[in-house]
Structures are given as structure tokens and as C-alpha cells.
Amino acid sequence: MLKFVSKNALLLGGAAAICVAVVSGINQLTGPEIARQTELEKLRLLQEVLPPGAATPAMLDDCVVLNEPEVLFQPSAKLYRWRPENQTAAFVVETTAPDGYSGNIQLLAAIDLKGTILAVRVLSHKETPGLGDKIETRKGDWIHSLAQQQVQGADDKRFAVKKDGGQFDQFAGATITPRAVVAAVKRTALYLKQHPELMSQTSACQAKAQ
């Protein structure tokens, strides 16, 4: 009986070792391609929030990693720099609205050095379909209302939804979602205006998009 159990244990151990080896091999083969596709998706999003032709694969390398959880509400947020003619014109930064109706709303915002919003896109969210999901470009054009609006300062009351005395529309039955997005964009723009050293900070990202 003991010999039978030992034999089965060896067989199971051998099968487990083979499975681990196969999974490891697959990860080594597919890992670089997955990473490449991730970077290409980031490039596509950069192209959406910047003027046509502004975002190039090289821009993925001109990146700073920000650890500002009290502002951006995520660890290791990436900030990309748009530098036409080698002069920084705008930042594109990952940021989060932590107070959406159903939790975090992940955003990508392009903001120039004066605090003017060039464009904002939603990366992910869990807002209510048919209500809060109107922040997506495929569900509505509300997100475009943020473009070309400038954050003057922390006391800029215009940069809020109309229900709070600001200039941005809220959704019927869903004020919380647009309020959260507007607040996150304002907070991010103020942070960037207050940290001009980000223009010259050493790049810390190495992309492989081709």
C-alpha cells in the first residue's frame, strides 16, 4: 500500500512539474507580446487626447512615474510629456476619481502648462449602465466638454458641475459620476501647475512599442 501511494505521489509531482514548466514557457513566449500590446494601447490613447500626429512611440519613453496617492489616488501613476520642437507643451497623466458612484474611475488627462485641459478619456470604470457610463466617448460626448477649459486655481468655482455652481452639465439621475470626474481633473491640473519641475525630471519609463 505504501509503495502504491509513493508511486502515485511521484506521478502527481512529475505532472505538476511539467505543468509548471509549460506555464512558465508560455509566459516567456507571450509576456513580451502582451507588454508590447499594452504599450501600443497607451499610444492609441495618447493619440486621442493630443493633437493629430503629436503622440509617437518615443513619447512612451518620455515618462515620469508619480507617487502621489493623495492627488492622483493611485500608486505609480505615469505622466507623459508632449514636447513639440523639444519644448514641453503639455502633460498626459494617469489619474483617478476615487468617488464615483460605483468606485474608482480611471482617467487619462492631457493638460498644458497653464492648466488648460486638452482632452480627457476614461480608461476604466464601474458606473451604472445608461446613467454614469455617459462619461465614455462611445456613450456620449459629455467628456469633450472638459476640453479647452482652464483651471484658474483651487477656488475656481466654475470648474464644477452646475448643481454645485459650476459650468459642467450633470447627468439626469447621475450627478455623482460627472462631479467625481470634474473634481479629479481639476485636482490633477492644479498639481501639474504647482510642479513645473516635472518638465525636466529624468525619464523613468522604458517602452517597447514599435
C-alpha positions in Angstrom: 0.0 0.0 0.0 2.8 2.4 0.9 4.6 1.6 -2.3 1.4 2.4 -4.3 0.9 5.7 -2.5 4.6 6.7 -3.1 4.3 5.8 -6.8 1.1 8.0 -7.2 2.8 10.8 -5.3 5.8 10.7 -7.7 3.5 10.7 -10.7 1.5 13.7 -9.4 4.7 15.5 -8.5 6.1 14.9 -12.0 2.8 16.1 -13.6 2.9 19.2 -11.5 6.5 19.9 -12.5 5.6 19.5 -16.2 2.6 21.9 -15.9 4.7 24.5 -14.1 7.4 24.2 -16.9 4.7 24.6 -19.6 3.1 27.6 -18.0 6.5 29.2 -17.5 7.4 28.6 -21.1 4.1 30.1 -22.3 4.6 33.2 -20.1 8.1 33.7 -21.5 6.8 33.4 -25.1 3.7 35.6 -24.6 4.9 38.1 -22.0 6.8 40.4 -24.3 4.0 40.5 -26.8 1.4 41.3 -24.1 3.7 44.1 -22.8 4.0 45.4 -26.3 0.3 45.4 -26.9 -0.2 47.2 -23.6 2.1 50.0 -24.7 0.5 50.2 -28.1 -2.9 50.7 -26.4 -1.4 53.5 -24.3 -0.1 55.1 -27.5 -3.5 54.9 -29.1 -5.0 56.7 -26.0 -2.3 59.3 -26.2 -3.2 59.9 -29.8 -6.8 60.5 -28.7 -6.0 63.2 -26.1 -3.3 65.1 -28.1 -3.4 66.9 -31.5 -3.1 64.6 -34.6 0.4 63.3 -35.1 1.6 64.5 -31.6 1.8 61.2 -30.0 4.6 58.9 -31.2 6.2 55.7 -29.8 9.1 57.8 -28.5 6.7 59.6 -26.2 6.2 56.5 -24.2 9.8 56.7 -23.1 9.5 60.3 -22.0 7.7 59.4 -18.9 7.8 60.1 -15.2 6.3 57.8 -12.5 4.4 59.8 -9.9 3.7 58.5 -6.4 1.0 61.0 -5.3 -1.8 58.9 -3.9 -3.5 61.9 -2.2 -3.8 63.7 -5.5 -4.0 61.0 -8.2 -5.4 58.3 -6.0 -3.3 55.5 -7.5 0.2 54.3 -6.9 2.9 54.8 -9.6 0.8 56.9 -11.9 2.5 57.6 -15.2 3.0 61.1 -16.6 4.0 61.5 -20.3 5.4 64.7 -21.7 4.4 66.2 -25.1 7.4 68.1 -26.4 6.9 69.7 -29.9 10.2 71.2 -31.1 11.8 69.9 -27.8 9.8 72.2 -25.6 7.3 70.8 -23.1 3.8 71.9 -24.2 1.6 69.6 -22.1 1.5 66.6 -19.8 -0.6 63.5 -20.2 -1.2 61.9 -16.8 -3.0 58.9 -15.4 -5.3 59.9 -12.6 -8.3 58.5 -10.7 -11.6 59.8 -9.4 -12.0 57.8 -6.3 -15.5 58.9 -5.5 -17.5 57.7 -8.5 -20.9 56.2 -7.8 -19.6 52.7 -8.1 -15.9 53.3 -7.1 -12.8 54.3 -8.9 -12.9 56.0 -12.3 -9.6 55.7 -14.1 -8.8 58.6 -16.3 -6.1 59.8 -18.8 -5.9 63.6 -19.0 -3.9 65.9 -21.3 -3.2 69.2 -19.6 -1.0 72.1 -20.7 1.3 74.1 -18.5 -1.3 76.8 -17.8 -3.8 74.3 -16.5 -5.9 74.2 -19.7 -7.4 70.8 -20.4 -6.7 69.5 -23.9 -8.7 66.3 -23.5 -9.8 63.6 -21.1 -10.6 60.0 -21.6 -11.9 57.3 -19.3 -9.7 54.2 -19.0 -12.0 52.1 -16.8 -15.0 52.5 -14.5 -17.9 50.6 -13.0 -20.6 53.2 -13.2 -24.2 52.4 -13.9 -25.0 51.5 -17.5 -27.3 54.0 -19.1 -26.5 56.7 -16.4 -23.0 57.1 -15.2 -21.4 55.4 -18.2 -22.1 58.5 -20.3 -18.6 59.6 -19.4 -17.4 57.2 -22.1 -17.0 58.6 -25.6 -18.9 55.7 -27.1 -21.9 56.5 -24.9 -22.0 60.3 -25.2 -20.0 63.5 -25.8 -20.0 64.8 -22.2 -16.3 64.2 -21.6 -15.5 66.6 -24.5 -17.0 69.4 -22.5 -13.8 69.4 -20.4 -11.6 70.3 -23.3 -10.2 73.8 -23.6 -11.4 74.7 -20.1 -8.7 76.1 -17.8 -8.4 75.6 -14.1 -7.6 79.0 -12.6 -6.9 77.9 -9.1 -8.2 75.9 -6.1 -11.0 78.3 -5.6 -12.1 78.2 -9.3 -15.8 77.6 -8.7 -16.5 77.4 -12.5 -14.7 74.1 -12.6 -17.6 72.1 -11.1 -20.9 70.6 -12.2 -23.8 73.1 -12.5 -25.5 71.6 -9.4 -22.5 72.8 -7.4 -22.5 76.2 -9.1 -20.1 75.3 -11.9 -20.2 75.2 -15.7 -20.4 71.5 -16.5 -23.6 69.6 -17.0 -24.5 66.7 -14.8 -26.4 63.6 -16.0 -30.1 63.2 -15.2 -30.2 61.0 -12.2 -26.5 60.7 -12.0 -24.7 63.7 -10.6 -22.1 61.8 -8.6 -20.3 60.5 -11.7 -19.6 63.7 -13.6 -18.9 65.5 -10.3 -16.2 63.0 -9.5 -14.6 63.3 -12.9 -14.6 67.1 -12.9 -13.1 67.1 -9.4 -10.3 64.7 -10.4 -9.4 66.6 -13.5 -9.3 69.9 -11.5 -7.2 68.4 -8.8 -4.8 66.9 -11.3 -4.5 70.2 -13.3 -3.7 72.1 -10.1 -1.0 69.6 -9.1 0.7 69.9 -12.5 0.6 73.7 -12.4 2.3 73.6 -9.0 5.1 71.3 -10.1 6.9 72.8 -13.1 9.9 70.7 -12.3 8.1 67.8 -14.0 9.2 69.3 -17.3 12.9 68.5 -16.6 12.6 65.4 -14.3 14.6 62.4 -15.6 12.5 59.9 -17.5 11.8 56.7 -15.7 9.9 54.6 -18.3 11.2 52.3 -20.9 8.6 51.3 -23.5 8.9 48.8 -26.3 6.2 49.8 -28.7 7.1 49.7 -32.4 
